[in-house]
Amino acid sequence: MTVTSLGIPRRLLEFTIDGQSVRAPEGSTILDACRSAGKDVPTLCQGDTLTPKNACRVCVVEVEGARTLVPACSRKAEAGMEVRTDTERARHSRKVVLELLASSVDLSTTPEVAGWLKEYEAKPDRFGPDAARVDEQPRIDNDLYVRDYDKCILCYKCVDACGDQWQNTFAISVTGRGFDARIAVEHDGPLTDSACVYCGNCIEVCPTGALSFKSEFDMRAAGTWDESAQTGTTTVCAYCGVGCNLTLHVQDNEIVKVTSPHDNPVTHGNLCIKGRFGYQHVQNRD
Amino acid sequence: MDLHFGDSKPTDEERAAIDTLLGPPESSWEGADRSDADLRWARGGRAARERRDLLLPGLHAVHDRIGWISEGALDYLCRRLTVPPAEAYGVATFYAMFSVKPRPATVLHVCTDLACAAAGASELCAGVEARLGLGSGVSVERSPCLGLCERAPAALAVKAGDPVRTAVSAPATVERAVLAASAPDSAPEEPPAALAVPQAGDPSLTLLGRVGVVDPASLDDYRAHGGYTALRQAFALGPAGVIREVTDAGLVGRGGAAFPTGRKWQATASQPGHPHYLVCNADESEPGTFKDRVVMEGDPYSLVEAMTIAAYAVGAHRGYLYLRGEYPRALRRMEHAIGQARARGLLGDDVLGQGYAFDIEIRRGAGAYICGEETALFNSIEGYRGEPRSKPPFPVEKGLFGRPTAENNVETLVNVLPILTMGAPAYAATGTGGSTGPKLFCVSGSVDRPGIYELPFGATLGELLELAGVRERLRAVLLGGAAGGFVRPDELDIPLTFEGTRAAGTTLGSGVVLAFDDTVPLPRLLLRIAEFFRDESCGQCVPCRVGTVRQEEALHRIVERTGADAAADITLLREVGRAMKDASICGLGQTAWNAVESAIDRLGAYE
């Protein structure tokens, strides 16, 4: 039986979203409230297991009385607030932000973004062929995972997951600044010289595929990655007694990557190196 | 936290630089030789992590001594402070003045920003680079505004060593800049701060009254000129009384946002969480701004006194003075003034014998405009990357170290002295109803007498420019610096008040007035503004990180074009600018398009 903590009872706040009156528990974000009201606001950097960093600014909404737009993912709902999610102003910012991102990094493996580009009529090409891009080669320095910063939107989720929010290894951080800011380990060296413990929790939270299993990266390069042909089976990790849940992604009878369900109350999607990467023995057919 | 350190070892000199700041290490856990005791206990943990805020001073210590930060030095510093090396590397690479790659011990920063660009910075750069080529032992760096606009063009030489040597050359010629870089010790002394105040000695001055009159090194001289009467008055009124006076005086912040100071102090003072902090923002990096430098260089004790009063009002016992890294003389003067005040019981456990404890710590910035944003400044002091935090929560509730914090800039704080000595009603009688008191303006560019001017709020732009000796053929005036806006020469009757500039569709910002005559190529100037924002964006949010790049690209494309040829790119600029203004996390991204927009709309820059 799964025990879900209900927490202490929370007061309900009343406010409006797009003119419609809604109620949400105190402490909810605008995004939480929107989702419970059946309205989704697009977001790239928000993660269900992490404190929002509100860096991508795709989820901005209009709040009556606020000088600028506010990020729905992190702004707490307040009683009496008047939120508008789909105004011309908010749509304009979302469109431009999507254009800015899509013109500077490779979003081809970012779920949902193709649909949003279409929905907001974003035209990333309009900045011209000479528009600066991140333009980085994938860093392949170990057999477990690949860092492809050409796909990185600097959402800070990997930094937070590696740092004080989950893993407490603090192997990665943002370096440099402005357009030259990058995710890197200490001294910008190879992963193998760093404090990384290869738990892969950064891959788990990466929204764009900038961090991926080497197995997935190689298959994509070979053109054999086919998500529609994959099955996911959730099981229990056999390495130790904690009982973490693993979801084995299987294609053509081979495990191609391992994730972990975020709604598991013990691990919230986190694993260690063995659970995440130690699956070869399962398919050792000798 | 299980920290992992590489094999890199610090050199003896790097180790000494860090140990001078932190004291010798006590155990092998933090870099000393292993002793028997180390087998039985681990030093570190919470006690060491609580010193994280010494990371920036530690990076400075290494940089001052060596000139760059090696892997070994960074790892050793991390070991001493229990900071993960990846995070420290992220911090070290955030600041423009630090290098994590080997470079010569001497760096010559040549300002290429607005006032200096108009005064021939590019020729200066080219000349200096020709003279100080490879093998000269000097690295020449193009720098954003050095805050020496009244003496443009300017250069700052920093020679690493023990102690670090600095020399300023302004107005700089190739000869003088090369001399400053090659022999900083024998470079001529900078002119006194009072030379930056054309009105110096005028008895009607309130904020600048002591600049050029008192000896900035002498506490006695400061007291002989009315120093510390305001603090005595503050003790007589009590904290609530001080806040009431400041509120009644109508003082609003002079940093650009114009928030009522009394309300900020009241909100901080009434917070139940403790301790409370006071932070003085002396990181003025807005191109064209140099007033805080002149106050700190010319009248340093006034800031010590004003910080003491502010801290007393908000219930803080510790204040941080965040001083920009490009101001070596202001740093020396403030260090001296704070030391003297401490020695004489004006700071410390028992200020003026009133039983009130307060002390000031100076924190030096390292080249990052964004650290002037109040929450980025907190992160910088705390030893994190200088990225702004999202608000709410506001600093009065959760500021420095997560505690209630009042943050004011230098000019705002020194206004508190006349409020207390002359009383709120007399102070409020100066200026206009909506903008009370005197205001400092930094006038530079195409004027005969550039410098800091003090005028009561309400004087017009034309009157100010008249004082500074505006030249013929004025083409444009930039109000409020790079984050401000341009006005035309036929708009000189704009009253210099918050409400007056707002009504005219522009901003007073931090009080920058940069005049440009028609010899200055406007598109180049706009390009420089765009470059500035692209360089200074912290990179945290997308609209600013990428938007500033796209803005610069578009301006590059249209630098030689006008009319229909530029129309498509101007549309693009408007759309990107609007999103930056609406969706960026902080003021940097929100204002990065202002000056360019005003140049297009008010000056017809590309018509």
Interface residues (C-beta under 8 A of the other chain):
Chain A: N54 A55 C56 R57 V58 V60 T68 L69 P71 S74 K76 R89 H92 S93 K95 V96 V97 L100 L101 S103 S104 R126 F127 G128 D130 A131 A132 I153 L154 Y156 G163 N168 T169 F170 A171 I172 S173 V174 T175 G176 R177 G178 F179 D180 A181 A184 V185 E186 H187 D188 D193 S194 A195
Chain B: M1 D2 L3 H4 G6 E71 L74 D75 P84 P85 A86 E87 A88 Y89 G90 T93 F94 V100 A368 R385 S390 P392 R534 D535 E536 S537 C538 G539 Q540 C541 V542 P543 R545 V546 G547 T548 V549 R550 E553 R557 L572 E575 V576 R578 A579 K581 D582 A583 S584 I585 Q590
